[in-house]
Amino acid sequence: MDKLRERFATLTTAHLADACVRAEVPVHCVSLRAVEPGTRLLGPVAPARHTGSVDTFLEAFEESAPGDVLVVDNGGRVDEACVGDLVALEAQTAGLTGIVIWGLHRDTADIRAIGLPVFSMGSIPTGPLSVTARPAGALESARVGEWTVTRDHFVLGDDDGVLFVPRDRVEELFGLAEGIRDIEYRQAEIIRAGVSLREQVRFDAYLARREENPALTFREHLRAVGGAIEE
């Protein structure tokens, strides 16, 4: 896990999302924001469906492993917060590396002081408004945006949002992302040196080839010339 964190420090979720496209892995992204801007998050998913009571989270901590990320499904509700400072502090004490919430948080200043990475849809002062029956599989899966995630997923977060990837393909995706990053960094350096991106990717050749073959896509052309700006 430490090695992955070192590698992620030089990557972004955008690089990894592009790697998913390259590897034909479904891209499961969600536009969530870190409580503390600039925060980065990485780890295996520990799912929990919120029922209005903190006991679900406490049980999730009992079952989690150091390095896990609590992924909270509160149905995307915007009328209540489901995570506050005590849950964040308890998660940190349990060895988790962060929290992702499909819903809202509160106690923003205290969470920032705790220092645990927390990503959510935003904040609101009020806590849970009601307690509902615990659903079957409350600690087996969580819905986040359009996606359902389980312990078979890995989650990554930065200023662009949150990305979920299959846990058994993390190494492959990191390798692809690093290759994409390196190409894009070289392209940026060459632009600064005075060579336009159009020249680098031989855009004139693409336009000429497209005249001959209207079905040709720019991504196909980029792959042929070693570009990576779209993936």
Accessible surface in RSA format (square Angstrom, percent):
REM  Atomic radii and reference values for relative SASA: ProtOr
REM  Chains: A
REM  Algorithm: Lee & Richards
REM  Probe-radius: 1.40
REM  Slices: 20
REM RES _ NUM      All-atoms   Total-Side   Main-Chain    Non-polar    All polar
REM                ABS   REL    ABS   REL    ABS   REL    ABS   REL    ABS   REL
RES MET A   1    86.66  44.9  43.48  28.8  43.19 102.8  44.39  37.7  42.27  56.0
RES ASP A   2   104.26  73.0 100.24  99.8   4.02   9.5  33.31  78.4  70.95  70.8
RES LYS A   3   136.58  66.6 132.72  81.4   3.86   9.2  85.55  77.0  51.03  54.4
RES LEU A   4    21.17  11.8  21.14  15.1   0.03   0.1  21.14  14.8   0.03   0.1
RES ARG A   5    79.97  33.6  72.97  37.2   7.00  16.7  50.99  69.7  28.98  17.6
RES GLU A   6   109.87  63.1  97.33  73.6  12.53  29.8  45.25  87.5  64.61  52.8
RES ARG A   7    48.66  20.4  44.28  22.6   4.38  10.4  20.98  28.7  27.68  16.8
RES PHE A   8     5.58   2.8   5.58   3.5   0.00   0.0   5.58   3.4   0.00   0.0
RES ALA A   9    72.22  66.4  43.49  67.1  28.73  65.4  45.65  64.3  26.57  70.4
RES THR A  10    72.36  51.5  61.89  62.7  10.47  25.0  69.00  92.7   3.36   5.1
RES LEU A  11     2.69   1.5   0.00   0.0   2.69   6.8   0.27   0.2   2.42   6.5
RES THR A  12    45.21  32.2  45.21  45.8   0.00   0.0  43.45  58.4   1.76   2.7
RES THR A  13     8.57   6.1   7.83   7.9   0.75   1.8   5.33   7.2   3.25   4.9
RES ALA A  14    48.22  44.3  41.00  63.3   7.22  16.4  48.07  67.7   0.15   0.4
RES HIS A  15    13.37   7.3  13.32   9.3   0.05   0.1   5.59   5.8   7.78   9.1
RES LEU A  16     0.65   0.4   0.65   0.5   0.00   0.0   0.65   0.5   0.00   0.0
RES ALA A  17    17.83  16.4  17.64  27.2   0.19   0.4  17.83  25.1   0.00   0.0
RES ASP A  18    30.56  21.4  30.56  30.4   0.00   0.0   0.00   0.0  30.56  30.5
RES ALA A  19     0.00   0.0   0.00   0.0   0.00   0.0   0.00   0.0   0.00   0.0
RES CYS A  20     0.11   0.1   0.11   0.1   0.00   0.0   0.00   0.0   0.11   0.1
RES VAL A  21    47.96  31.6  37.41  33.9  10.56  25.4  41.91  36.4   6.05  16.4
RES ARG A  22    80.56  33.8  61.62  31.4  18.95  45.1  25.04  34.2  55.52  33.6
RES ALA A  23    17.25  15.9   0.01   0.0  17.24  39.2   8.70  12.2   8.56  22.7
RES GLU A  24   155.32  89.2 125.95  95.3  29.36  69.9  49.04  94.9 106.28  86.8
RES VAL A  25     5.27   3.5   1.45   1.3   3.82   9.2   1.97   1.7   3.29   8.9
RES PRO A  26    91.36  66.6  77.91  71.0  13.45  48.9  89.29  73.7   2.07  12.9
RES VAL A  27    52.17  34.3  36.09  32.7  16.08  38.8  36.09  31.4  16.08  43.6
RES HIS A  28    36.91  20.2  36.89  25.6   0.02   0.0  27.75  28.6   9.16  10.7
RES CYS A  29    61.23  46.3  45.82  51.1  15.41  36.2  29.73  75.3  31.50  34.0
RES VAL A  30    13.69   9.0   6.91   6.3   6.78  16.3  12.50  10.9   1.19   3.2
RES SER A  31    88.41  74.7  61.64  82.3  26.77  61.7  45.18  96.2  43.23  60.6
RES LEU A  32     0.65   0.4   0.25   0.2   0.40   1.0   0.60   0.4   0.05   0.1
RES ARG A  33   128.65  54.0 125.59  64.0   3.06   7.3  67.44  92.2  61.21  37.1
RES ALA A  34    16.29  15.0   1.43   2.2  14.86  33.8   1.43   2.0  14.86  39.4
RES VAL A  35     9.85   6.5   2.35   2.1   7.50  18.1   8.06   7.0   1.79   4.9
RES GLU A  36    84.14  48.3  82.89  62.7   1.25   3.0  38.55  74.6  45.59  37.2
RES PRO A  37    96.65  70.4  78.77  71.8  17.88  65.0  81.85  67.6  14.80  92.0
RES GLY A  38    46.86  57.8   0.00   N/A  46.86  57.8  26.08  71.6  20.78  46.5
RES THR A  39    23.26  16.5  14.56  14.8   8.70  20.7  14.99  20.1   8.27  12.5
RES ARG A  40    87.29  36.6  69.62  35.5  17.66  42.1  50.05  68.4  37.23  22.6
RES LEU A  41     3.80   2.1   0.00   0.0   3.80   9.6   3.43   2.4   0.37   1.0
RES LEU A  42     7.15   4.0   3.31   2.4   3.84   9.6   3.31   2.3   3.84  10.3
RES GLY A  43     0.00   0.0   0.00   N/A   0.00   0.0   0.00   0.0   0.00   0.0
RES PRO A  44     4.29   3.1   4.29   3.9   0.00   0.0   4.29   3.5   0.00   0.0
RES VAL A  45     0.84   0.6   0.00   0.0   0.84   2.0   0.00   0.0   0.84   2.3
RES ALA A  46     0.45   0.4   0.45   0.7   0.00   0.0   0.45   0.6   0.00   0.0
RES PRO A  47     0.00   0.0   0.00   0.0   0.00   0.0   0.00   0.0   0.00   0.0
RES ALA A  48     0.00   0.0   0.00   0.0   0.00   0.0   0.00   0.0   0.00   0.0
RES ARG A  49    61.70  25.9  61.70  31.5   0.00   0.0  17.89  24.5  43.80  26.5
RES HIS A  50    21.79  11.9   3.46   2.4  18.33  46.9   0.01   0.0  21.78  25.3
RES THR A  51     9.37   6.7   6.57   6.7   2.80   6.7   4.23   5.7   5.14   7.8
RES GLY A  52    11.78  14.5   0.00   N/A  11.78  14.5   1.49   4.1  10.29  23.0
RES SER A  53    35.74  30.2  30.93  41.3   4.81  11.1  16.04  34.2  19.70  27.6
RES VAL A  54    72.72  47.8  65.12  59.0   7.60  18.3  66.79  58.0   5.93  16.1
RES ASP A  55    74.53  52.2  72.42  72.1   2.11   5.0  38.28  90.1  36.25  36.2
RES THR A  56     0.67   0.5   0.67   0.7   0.00   0.0   0.00   0.0   0.67   1.0
RES PHE A  57     1.44   0.7   1.44   0.9   0.00   0.0   1.44   0.9   0.00   0.0
RES LEU A  58    78.96  44.0  76.57  54.8   2.40   6.0  77.07  54.1   1.89   5.1
RES GLU A  59    63.79  36.6  60.81  46.0   2.97   7.1  23.61  45.7  40.18  32.8
RES ALA A  60     0.31   0.3   0.19   0.3   0.12   0.3   0.28   0.4   0.02   0.1
RES PHE A  61    17.79   8.9   8.32   5.2   9.47  24.6   8.51   5.2   9.28  26.6
RES GLU A  62   152.04  87.3 118.69  89.8  33.35  79.4  39.14  75.7 112.90  92.2
RES GLU A  63    98.95  56.8  69.83  52.8  29.12  69.3  35.49  68.6  63.47  51.8
RES SER A  64    20.75  17.5   0.86   1.1  19.89  45.8   0.52   1.1  20.23  28.3
RES ALA A  65    51.87  47.7  49.34  76.1   2.53   5.8  51.41  72.4   0.46   1.2
RES PRO A  66   114.77  83.6  96.34  87.8  18.43  67.0  96.78  79.9  17.99 111.8
RES GLY A  67     7.80   9.6   0.00   N/A   7.80   9.6   6.05  16.6   1.75   3.9
RES ASP A  68     8.10   5.7   8.10   8.1   0.00   0.0   0.09   0.2   8.01   8.0
RES VAL A  69     0.00   0.0   0.00   0.0   0.00   0.0   0.00   0.0   0.00   0.0
RES LEU A  70     0.07   0.0   0.07   0.1   0.00   0.0   0.07   0.1   0.00   0.0
RES VAL A  71     0.00   0.0   0.00   0.0   0.00   0.0   0.00   0.0   0.00   0.0
RES VAL A  72     0.00   0.0   0.00   0.0   0.00   0.0   0.00   0.0   0.00   0.0
RES ASP A  73    17.20  12.0  14.32  14.3   2.88   6.8   1.19   2.8  16.01  16.0
RES ASN A  74    10.12   7.0   6.00   5.8   4.12   9.9   3.73   9.0   6.39   6.2
RES GLY A  75    59.15  72.9   0.00   N/A  59.15  72.9  30.74  84.4  28.41  63.6
RES GLY A  76    14.82  18.3   0.00   N/A  14.82  18.3   2.57   7.0  12.25  27.4
RES ARG A  77    83.59  35.1  77.24  39.4   6.35  15.1  39.72  54.3  43.88  26.6
RES VAL A  78    98.69  64.9  85.78  77.7  12.90  31.1  85.78  74.5  12.90  35.0
RES ASP A  79    66.27  46.4  58.30  58.0   7.98  18.9  39.52  93.0  26.75  26.7
RES GLU A  80     2.61   1.5   2.61   2.0   0.00   0.0   0.00   0.0   2.61   2.1
RES ALA A  81     1.35   1.2   0.56   0.9   0.79   1.8   0.79   1.1   0.56   1.5
RES CYS A  82     7.85   5.9   0.00   0.0   7.85  18.5   2.08   5.3   5.77   6.2
RES VAL A  83     2.43   1.6   0.00   0.0   2.43   5.9   1.43   1.2   1.00   2.7
RES GLY A  84    11.95  14.7   0.00   N/A  11.95  14.7   6.46  17.7   5.49  12.3
RES ASP A  85    38.18  26.7  38.04  37.9   0.14   0.3   2.05   4.8  36.13  36.0
RES LEU A  86   135.57  75.5 131.00  93.7   4.57  11.5 131.43  92.3   4.14  11.2
RES VAL A  87    13.69   9.0  11.64  10.5   2.04   4.9  13.50  11.7   0.19   0.5
RES ALA A  88     0.00   0.0   0.00   0.0   0.00   0.0   0.00   0.0   0.00   0.0
RES LEU A  89    84.02  46.8  84.02  60.1   0.00   0.0  84.02  59.0   0.00   0.0
RES GLU A  90    78.26  44.9  76.58  57.9   1.68   4.0   9.59  18.5  68.67  56.1
RES ALA A  91     0.00   0.0   0.00   0.0   0.00   0.0   0.00   0.0   0.00   0.0
RES GLN A  92    73.72  41.2  62.42  45.6  11.30  26.9  23.64  50.3  50.08  38.0
RES THR A  93   109.12  77.6  75.92  77.0  33.20  79.1  67.79  91.1  41.33  62.5
RES ALA A  94    40.19  37.0  11.08  17.1  29.11  66.2  24.32  34.2  15.88  42.1
RES GLY A  95    30.37  37.4   0.00   N/A  30.37  37.4  24.50  67.2   5.87  13.1
RES LEU A  96     6.60   3.7   0.28   0.2   6.33  15.9   0.28   0.2   6.33  17.0
RES THR A  97    33.16  23.6  25.73  26.1   7.43  17.7  30.06  40.4   3.10   4.7
RES GLY A  98     0.00   0.0   0.00   N/A   0.00   0.0   0.00   0.0   0.00   0.0
RES ILE A  99     0.00   0.0   0.00   0.0   0.00   0.0   0.00   0.0   0.00   0.0
RES VAL A 100     0.00   0.0   0.00   0.0   0.00   0.0   0.00   0.0   0.00   0.0
RES ILE A 101     0.00   0.0   0.00   0.0   0.00   0.0   0.00   0.0   0.00   0.0
RES TRP A 102    52.83  21.2  52.83  25.6   0.00   0.0  44.67  23.8   8.16  13.2
RES GLY A 103     0.00   0.0   0.00   N/A   0.00   0.0   0.00   0.0   0.00   0.0
RES LEU A 104    11.96   6.7  11.96   8.6   0.00   0.0  11.96   8.4   0.00   0.0
RES HIS A 105    10.11   5.5  10.11   7.0   0.00   0.0   9.89  10.2   0.22   0.3
RES ARG A 106    89.09  37.4  87.28  44.5   1.81   4.3   9.41  12.9  79.68  48.3
RES ASP A 107    53.44  37.4  35.49  35.3  17.95  42.4  11.40  26.8  42.04  41.9
RES THR A 108    38.93  27.7  34.46  34.9   4.47  10.7  29.54  39.7   9.39  14.2
RES ALA A 109    78.30  72.0  66.08 102.0  12.22  27.8  69.76  98.2   8.54  22.6
RES ASP A 110    71.46  50.1  70.43  70.1   1.02   2.4   7.96  18.7  63.50  63.3
RES ILE A 111     1.68   1.0   1.28   1.0   0.41   1.0   1.28   0.9   0.41   1.1
RES ARG A 112   116.82  49.1  98.06  50.0  18.76  44.7  25.02  34.2  91.80  55.6
RES ALA A 113    88.32  81.2  48.42  74.7  39.90  90.8  60.48  85.2  27.84  73.7
RES ILE A 114    36.58  20.8  16.10  12.0  20.48  49.4  23.23  16.7  13.35  36.2
RES GLY A 115    55.17  68.0   0.00   N/A  55.17  68.0  29.98  82.3  25.19  56.4
RES LEU A 116    11.97   6.7   5.98   4.3   5.99  15.1   6.81   4.8   5.16  13.9
RES PRO A 117    27.54  20.1  24.99  22.8   2.55   9.3  27.54  22.7   0.00   0.0
RES VAL A 118     1.90   1.3   0.00   0.0   1.90   4.6   0.00   0.0   1.90   5.2
RES PHE A 119     0.00   0.0   0.00   0.0   0.00   0.0   0.00   0.0   0.00   0.0
RES SER A 120     1.60   1.4   0.89   1.2   0.72   1.6   0.00   0.0   1.60   2.2
RES MET A 121    70.82  36.7  35.64  23.6  35.19  83.8  39.52  33.6  31.30  41.5
RES GLY A 122    27.36  33.7   0.00   N/A  27.36  33.7  27.35  75.0   0.01   0.0
RES SER A 123    67.11  56.7  39.55  52.8  27.57  63.5   5.29  11.3  61.82  86.6
RES ILE A 124    46.64  26.5  41.41  30.8   5.23  12.6  46.32  33.4   0.32   0.9
RES PRO A 125   117.67  85.8 102.29  93.2  15.38  55.9 110.33  91.1   7.34  45.6
RES THR A 126    49.69  35.3  41.69  42.3   8.00  19.1  35.15  47.2  14.54  22.0
RES GLY A 127     9.52  11.7   0.00   N/A   9.52  11.7   4.80  13.2   4.72  10.6
RES PRO A 128    60.27  43.9  35.71  32.6  24.56  89.3  35.71  29.5  24.56 152.6
RES LEU A 129   103.53  57.7  69.36  49.6  34.16  85.9  74.13  52.1  29.40  79.1
RES SER A 130    60.52  51.1  46.25  61.7  14.27  32.9  44.46  94.7  16.06  22.5
RES VAL A 131   110.37  72.6  79.78  72.2  30.59  73.7  79.78  69.3  30.59  83.0
RES THR A 132    79.91  56.8  67.66  68.6  12.25  29.2  65.30  87.7  14.61  22.1
RES ALA A 133    95.13  87.5  65.76 101.5  29.37  66.8  77.42 109.0  17.71  46.9
RES ARG A 134   107.53  45.1  79.65  40.6  27.88  66.4  45.46  62.1  62.07  37.6
RES PRO A 135    49.80  36.3  37.36  34.1  12.44  45.2  47.89  39.5   1.91  11.9
RES ALA A 136    98.88  90.9  70.43 108.7  28.45  64.7  82.27 115.9  16.61  44.0
RES GLY A 137    21.82  26.9   0.00   N/A  21.82  26.9   9.28  25.5  12.54  28.1
RES ALA A 138     1.23   1.1   0.00   0.0   1.23   2.8   0.00   0.0   1.23   3.3
RES LEU A 139    11.99   6.7   8.08   5.8   3.91   9.8   8.08   5.7   3.91  10.5
RES GLU A 140   122.27  70.2 114.20  86.4   8.07  19.2  41.82  80.9  80.45  65.7
RES SER A 141    21.79  18.4  21.79  29.1   0.00   0.0   8.80  18.7  12.98  18.2
RES ALA A 142     0.62   0.6   0.00   0.0   0.62   1.4   0.62   0.9   0.00   0.0
RES ARG A 143   114.15  47.9 112.57  57.4   1.58   3.8  38.69  52.9  75.46  45.7
RES VAL A 144     0.00   0.0   0.00   0.0   0.00   0.0   0.00   0.0   0.00   0.0
RES GLY A 145    20.58  25.4   0.00   N/A  20.58  25.4  11.31  31.0   9.27  20.8
RES GLU A 146   124.86  71.7 113.13  85.6  11.73  27.9  41.15  79.6  83.71  68.3
RES TRP A 147    62.11  24.9  60.22  29.1   1.89   4.4  60.56  32.3   1.55   2.5
RES THR A 148    66.90  47.6  50.90  51.6  16.00  38.1  39.28  52.8  27.61  41.7
RES VAL A 149     0.00   0.0   0.00   0.0   0.00   0.0   0.00   0.0   0.00   0.0
RES THR A 150    40.70  28.9  40.70  41.3   0.00   0.0  38.28  51.4   2.43   3.7
RES ARG A 151    74.08  31.1  71.36  36.4   2.72   6.5  53.56  73.2  20.52  12.4
RES ASP A 152   106.70  74.7 101.94 101.5   4.76  11.2  25.66  60.4  81.04  80.8
RES HIS A 153    30.32  16.6  30.32  21.1   0.00   0.0  17.16  17.7  13.16  15.3
RES PHE A 154     7.15   3.6   7.15   4.4   0.00   0.0   7.15   4.3   0.00   0.0
RES VAL A 155     0.00   0.0   0.00   0.0   0.00   0.0   0.00   0.0   0.00   0.0
RES LEU A 156     0.06   0.0   0.06   0.0   0.00   0.0   0.06   0.0   0.00   0.0
RES GLY A 157     0.00   0.0   0.00   N/A   0.00   0.0   0.00   0.0   0.00   0.0
RES ASP A 158     8.40   5.9   7.62   7.6   0.78   1.8   5.52  13.0   2.88   2.9
RES ASP A 159    90.46  63.4  74.47  74.1  15.99  37.8  37.94  89.3  52.53  52.4
RES ASP A 160    95.43  66.8  73.33  73.0  22.10  52.3  21.32  50.2  74.11  73.9
RES GLY A 161     2.81   3.5   0.00   N/A   2.81   3.5   2.81   7.7   0.00   0.0
RES VAL A 162     2.57   1.7   0.00   0.0   2.57   6.2   0.48   0.4   2.08   5.7
RES LEU A 163     0.45   0.3   0.45   0.3   0.00   0.0   0.45   0.3   0.00   0.0
RES PHE A 164     0.85   0.4   0.00   0.0   0.85   2.2   0.00   0.0   0.85   2.4
RES VAL A 165     1.56   1.0   1.38   1.2   0.18   0.4   1.56   1.4   0.00   0.0
RES PRO A 166    37.63  27.4  36.93  33.7   0.70   2.5  37.63  31.1   0.00   0.0
RES ARG A 167   113.20  47.5 102.85  52.4  10.35  24.6  28.26  38.6  84.94  51.5
RES ASP A 168   132.64  92.9  90.85  90.4  41.79  98.8  51.66 121.6  80.97  80.8
RES ARG A 169    80.03  33.6  78.33  39.9   1.69   4.0  26.48  36.2  53.55  32.5
RES VAL A 170     7.85   5.2   7.00   6.3   0.85   2.0   7.26   6.3   0.59   1.6
RES GLU A 171   112.13  64.4 105.00  79.4   7.13  17.0  63.90 123.6  48.23  39.4
RES GLU A 172    78.47  45.1  62.68  47.4  15.79  37.6  46.44  89.8  32.03  26.2
RES LEU A 173     0.71   0.4   0.71   0.5   0.00   0.0   0.71   0.5   0.00   0.0
RES PHE A 174     0.94   0.5   0.94   0.6   0.00   0.0   0.94   0.6   0.00   0.0
RES GLY A 175    36.70  45.3   0.00   N/A  36.70  45.3  25.53  70.1  11.17  25.0
RES LEU A 176    54.78  30.5  48.98  35.0   5.81  14.6  51.89  36.4   2.90   7.8
RES ALA A 177     0.00   0.0   0.00   0.0   0.00   0.0   0.00   0.0   0.00   0.0
RES GLU A 178    34.18  19.6  34.18  25.9   0.00   0.0  11.42  22.1  22.76  18.6
RES GLY A 179    33.90  41.8   0.00   N/A  33.90  41.8  32.57  89.4   1.34   3.0
RES ILE A 180     1.94   1.1   1.20   0.9   0.74   1.8   1.20   0.9   0.74   2.0
RES ARG A 181    36.76  15.4  36.76  18.7   0.00   0.0   3.01   4.1  33.75  20.5
RES ASP A 182    55.88  39.1  53.39  53.1   2.49   5.9  14.50  34.1  41.38  41.3
RES ILE A 183    40.81  23.2  40.73  30.3   0.08   0.2  40.73  29.3   0.08   0.2
RES GLU A 184    43.84  25.2  39.27  29.7   4.56  10.9  16.47  31.9  27.36  22.3
RES TYR A 185   116.99  54.6 115.62  65.8   1.37   3.6  89.60  67.3  27.39  33.8
RES ARG A 186   132.19  55.5 131.67  67.1   0.53   1.3  59.97  82.0  72.23  43.8
RES GLN A 187    16.90   9.5  16.90  12.4   0.00   0.0  11.29  24.0   5.61   4.3
RES ALA A 188    32.21  29.6  28.92  44.6   3.29   7.5  31.35  44.1   0.86   2.3
RES GLU A 189   110.34  63.4 103.36  78.2   6.99  16.6  36.78  71.1  73.56  60.1
RES ILE A 190    71.14  40.5  69.97  52.1   1.17   2.8  71.14  51.2   0.00   0.0
RES ILE A 191    79.18  45.1  69.80  52.0   9.38  22.6  69.80  50.3   9.38  25.5
RES ARG A 192   191.56  80.4 152.58  77.8  38.98  92.8  73.52 100.5 118.04  71.5
RES ALA A 193    85.56  78.7  43.61  67.3  41.95  95.4  56.49  79.6  29.06  77.0
RES GLY A 194    63.14  77.9   0.00   N/A  63.14  77.9  34.33  94.2  28.81  64.5
RES VAL A 195    59.52  39.2  59.16  53.6   0.36   0.9  59.52  51.7   0.00   0.0
RES SER A 196    31.62  26.7  24.64  32.9   6.98  16.1  28.25  60.2   3.37   4.7
RES LEU A 197    53.44  29.8  50.17  35.9   3.28   8.2  50.17  35.2   3.28   8.8
RES ARG A 198   165.82  69.6 162.30  82.7   3.53   8.4  55.94  76.5 109.88  66.6
RES GLU A 199   110.62  63.5  90.88  68.8  19.74  47.0  45.20  87.4  65.43  53.4
RES GLN A 200    41.80  23.4  11.80   8.6  30.00  71.4  18.41  39.2  23.40  17.7
RES VAL A 201     4.20   2.8   3.96   3.6   0.25   0.6   4.20   3.7   0.00   0.0
RES ARG A 202   135.86  57.0 134.39  68.5   1.47   3.5  40.88  55.9  94.98  57.6
RES PHE A 203    66.17  33.1  65.94  40.8   0.24   0.6  65.94  40.0   0.24   0.7
RES ASP A 204   111.22  77.9 100.00  99.5  11.23  26.5  46.35 109.1  64.87  64.7
RES ALA A 205    25.24  23.2  17.80  27.5   7.43  16.9  25.11  35.4   0.13   0.3
RES TYR A 206    14.82   6.9  14.82   8.4   0.00   0.0   3.74   2.8  11.08  13.7
RES LEU A 207    69.86  38.9  68.34  48.9   1.52   3.8  68.70  48.2   1.16   3.1
RES ALA A 208    57.04  52.4  47.95  74.0   9.09  20.7  54.62  76.9   2.42   6.4
RES ARG A 209   101.99  42.8 100.63  51.3   1.36   3.2  40.79  55.7  61.20  37.1
RES ARG A 210   103.07  43.3 100.46  51.2   2.61   6.2  17.21  23.5  85.86  52.0
RES GLU A 211   146.23  84.0 119.48  90.4  26.75  63.7  43.22  83.6 103.02  84.1
RES GLU A 212   153.01  87.8 116.86  88.4  36.15  86.1  48.52  93.9 104.49  85.3
RES ASN A 213    72.61  50.1  71.20  68.8   1.41   3.4  23.23  55.9  49.37  47.7
RES PRO A 214   111.36  81.2  90.45  82.5  20.91  76.0  91.50  75.5  19.86 123.4
RES ALA A 215    82.86  76.2  57.43  88.6  25.43  57.8  69.51  97.9  13.35  35.4
RES LEU A 216    15.61   8.7   9.89   7.1   5.73  14.4  10.61   7.5   5.01  13.5
RES THR A 217    66.94  47.6  62.76  63.6   4.18  10.0  64.12  86.1   2.81   4.2
RES PHE A 218    37.70  18.9  33.78  20.9   3.92  10.2  33.78  20.5   3.92  11.2
RES ARG A 219    93.66  39.3  92.60  47.2   1.06   2.5  25.56  34.9  68.09  41.3
RES GLU A 220    85.24  48.9  77.57  58.7   7.67  18.3  29.04  56.2  56.20  45.9
RES HIS A 221     1.74   0.9   1.74   1.2   0.00   0.0   1.74   1.8   0.00   0.0
RES LEU A 222     2.69   1.5   2.69   1.9   0.00   0.0   2.69   1.9   0.00   0.0
RES ARG A 223   129.04  54.2 103.23  52.6  25.81  61.5  49.91  68.2  79.14  48.0
RES ALA A 224    74.92  68.9  31.03  47.9  43.89  99.8  43.23  60.9  31.69  83.9
RES VAL A 225    46.56  30.6  10.23   9.3  36.33  87.5  19.04  16.5  27.51  74.6
RES GLY A 226    45.26  55.8   0.00   N/A  45.26  55.8  33.05  90.7  12.21  27.4
RES GLY A 227     7.62   9.4   0.00   N/A   7.62   9.4   2.71   7.4   4.91  11.0
RES ALA A 228     0.32   0.3   0.00   0.0   0.32   0.7   0.32   0.5   0.00   0.0
RES ILE A 229    60.93  34.7  37.05  27.6  23.88  57.6  37.83  27.2  23.10  62.7
RES GLU A 230    70.51  40.5  59.81  45.3  10.69  25.5  23.60  45.6  46.91  38.3
RES GLU A 231     3.27   1.9   3.27   2.5   0.00   0.0   2.81   5.4   0.46   0.4
END  Absolute sums over single chains surface
CHAIN  1 A    11183.0       8920.6       2262.3       6258.7       4924.3
END  Absolute sums over all chains
TOTAL         11183.0       8920.6       2262.3       6258.7       4924.3
